Amino acid sequence: MQVGKIDRTQYTPAYGAQLTDDAVQGMSHYLNQYGASPTRAEIMQKRSIENQTFYLVKLIFPRGDAASFLFGFDTEGKITAVGLESMAGD
């Protein structure tokens, strides 16, 4: 995601079809504001709804900045959703 390219085989067909190249580029732009790749990720919350499991994940960057993303997965482990929840600086 950070380089603006994704492997669409990791996504459900329904979500992959609506995840446009522009949307991927937008998320890439937000992530690249931090410069370097995250140094770690922390799962802040997990919730299951019907046949999906959602994780709220906080990415921690080298200078201490953080961004929270919501990731959804189906029962086969395919990604059903990715959403930027928040960004915070030092």
LUMKOL-712392 format. One record per atom (N, C-alpha, C, O): y, z, x; residue in one letter. Coordinates in steps of 0.001 Angstrom, whole numbers, plus 500000, padded with zeros to 6 digits. Example, Ala and Ser with C-alpha at 12.3 -4.5 7.8 and 13.67 -1.06 7.14 Angstrom:
// LUMKOL-712392
494310507800513190A
495500507800512300A
496700507800513200A
496681508465514236A
497750507080512850S
498940507140513670S
500030507870512900S
501138508039513409S
END
This chain:
// LUMKOL-712392
498813500000500831M
500000500000500000M
501255500000500879M
502248499351500548M
501207500728501994Q
502396500844502837Q
502808499502503443Q
503996499258503654Q
501840498633503723V
502176497325504291V
502440496278503206V
502745495126503515V
502323496678501942G
502627495773500841G
501487494878500429G
501695493878499741G
500271495228500845K
499088494461500456K
498024495439499980K
497925496560500480K
497228495002499005I
496157495860498491I
494870495064498391I
494892493835498330I
493763495760498374D
492450495175498154D
492152495324496662D
491757496398496209D
492337494275495921R
492200494334494462R
490783494666494003R
490596495025492840R
489788494561494865T
488412494913494476T
488267496417494275T
487287496856493673T
489211497217494759Q
489166498665494593Q
489732499115493249Q
489648500295492909Q
490306498191492485Y
490957498503491215Y
490118497995490045Y
489372497025490185Y
490239498645488902T
489601498109487708T
490248496765487394T
491420496559487711T
489505495848486777P
490096494545486456P
491372494666485607P
492339493939485838P
491377495569484641A
492546495721483767A
493770496183484553A
494862495646484370A
493593497178485430Y
494746497677486197Y
495141496684487279Y
496329496452487504Y
494157496096487951G
494455495117488995G
495266493951488472G
496121493417489177G
495000493551487227A
495728492430486624A
497188492769486356A
498047491890486415A
497478494024486064Q
498871494385485775Q
499629494898487000Q
500841495102486939Q
498923495105488106L
499560495552489341L
500047494307490080L
499330493733490899L
501249493913489783T
501791492676490329T
502135492820491814T
502256493928492338T
502286491691492465D
502708491705493867D
504072492377494003D
504322493073494988D
504955492178493028D
506279492824493055D
506157494340492972D
506892495057493650D
505235494836492144A
505028496279492027A
504511496851493350A
504947497918493782A
503593496143493980V
503058496583495275V
504176496598496315V
504281497540497100V
504997495576496323Q
506124495525497272Q
507105496664497012Q
507669497222497953Q
507310497011495746G
508200498126495409G
507675499449495942G
508432500233496514G
506376499703495758M
505792500944496282M
505832500956497807M
506064501996498423M
505605499800498405S
505673499680499860S
507075500038500350S
507231500755501339S
508083499537499655H
509474499842500024H
509736501346500012H
510328501881500950H
509295502035498950Y
509487503486498869Y
508783504213500009Y
509361505099500639Y
507531503836500271L
506774504502501331L
507389504260502708L
507403505155503553L
507888503065502926N
508422502730504240N
509775503373504527N
510264503304505655N
510382503990503529Q
511618504741503782Q
511360505911504723Q
512277506404505379Q
510106506352504786Y
509737507482505636Y
509390507052507050Y
509200507905507917Y
509303505772507305G
508979505289508633G
507490505321508910G
506780504370508582G
507016506375509494A
505617506491509903A
504708506768508712A
505158507188507646A
503428506524508919S
502417506823507904S
502315508328507697S
502669509098508590S
501832508762506525P
501671510201506273P
500722510840507288P
499780510210507770P
500996512096507594T
500121512838508509T
498996513540507760T
497947513837508333T
499225513805506469R
498164514425505671R
498465514225504185R
499564513842503783R
497429514505503394A
497546514437501938A
496952515703501357A
495944516211501849A
497581516209500310E
497100517408499634E
496916517099498155E
497831516594497505E
495731517402497618I
495513517247496186I
496137518458495503I
495706519592495708I
497146518205494697M
497892519272494037M
497306519621492672M
497387520765492223M
496714518618492017Q
496173518842490680Q
495109517783490390Q
495211516642490841Q
494097518179489634K
493047517263489193K
492873517464487694K
492816518595487212K
492790516351486958R
492618516433485512R
491744515279485047R
491944514140485466R
490794515560484197S
489932514524483629S
490276514329482161S
490440515286481404S
490379513061481783I
490662512683480403I
489735511524480060I
489789510469480692I
488887511725479059E
487887510735478649E
487089510291479867E
486439511121480503E
487119508999480212N
486305508503481327N
487117508302482606N
486736507505483463N
488227509017482739Q
489071508899483922Q
489347510266484525Q
489405511275483823Q
489516510276485843T
489943511481486546T
491234511146487274T
491333510133487966T
492216512013487104F
493523511815487728F
493757512882488779F
493411514049488596F
494354512458489888Y
494707513367490973Y
496190513225491265Y
496689512112491435Y
496888514337491323L
498263514363491786L
498186514711493266L
497748515802493632L
498609513787494110V
498457513925495553V
499831513927496213V
500664513060495952V
500046514913497067K
501289514989497835K
501012514452499236K
500130514951499935K
501765513439499638L
501670512882500982L
502760513531501832L
503927513564501441L
502371514043502991I
503306514696503905I
503537513765505094I
502588513303505727I
504802513498505385F
505159512589506468F
505573513376507712F
505911514556507613F
505548512723508897P
505777513426510162P
507036514288510230P
506999515364510828P
508125513861509649R
509355514658509762R
509489515718508666R
510521516381508558R
508426515875507846G
508424516910506822G
508733516433505419G
508655517221504476G
509081515164505251D
509308514604503920D
507994514548503155D
506916514567503748D
508095514481501840A
506896514405501013A
507128513443499846A
508256513258499390A
506057512847499382A
506071512008498187A
504816512341497393A
503747512538497970A
504944512405496083S
503802512699495223S
503415511450494446S
504260510754493884S
502126511192494432F
501578510050493714F
500505510532492755F
499809511513493016F
500384509824491641L
499306510066490687L
498306508922490852L
498670507751490746L
497045509269491113F
495973508292491244F
494959508541490148F
494558509681489913F
494543507477489474G
493512507573488454G
492278506800488880G
492384505741489499G
491100507332488546F
489834506688488883F
488920506690487668F
488911507642486888F
488148505613487512D
487158505598486440D
485854506208486950D
485790506676488087D
484828506205486125T
483563506844486495T
482838506120487628T
481945506692488253T
483211504872487897E
482615504111488994E
483425504230490284E
483065503642491304E
484515504990490238G
485346505161491426G
486401504089491621G
487067504056492655G
486560503219490649K
487601502186490720K
488943502799490317K
489002503679489458K
490013502324490945I
491354502839490676I
491854502292489344I
491847501082489114I
492291503202488464T
492811502826487154T
494328502960487068T
494948502425486149T
494924503670488019A
496365503886487994A
496853504395489342A
496156505142490029A
498053503982489707V
498764504524490862V
500215504619490427V
500799503634489975V
500791505793490561G
502182505948490174G
502925506884491093G
502420507948491451G
504116506492491476L
504988507340492271L
505569508408491345L
506247508083490369L
505309509662491644E
505774510759490803E
507096511337491303E
508007511574490509E
507207511567492616S
508453512111493152S
508536511892494640S
507527511686495315S
509759511939495143M
510024511861496568M
510988512975496915M
511918513257496160M
510768513610498058A
511657514686498478A
511875514614499977A
510956514313500738A
513087514889500385G
513411514902501806G
513473516310502324G
513193517268501603G
513848516435503599D
513984517770504230D
515055518584503543D
515309519724503932D
END
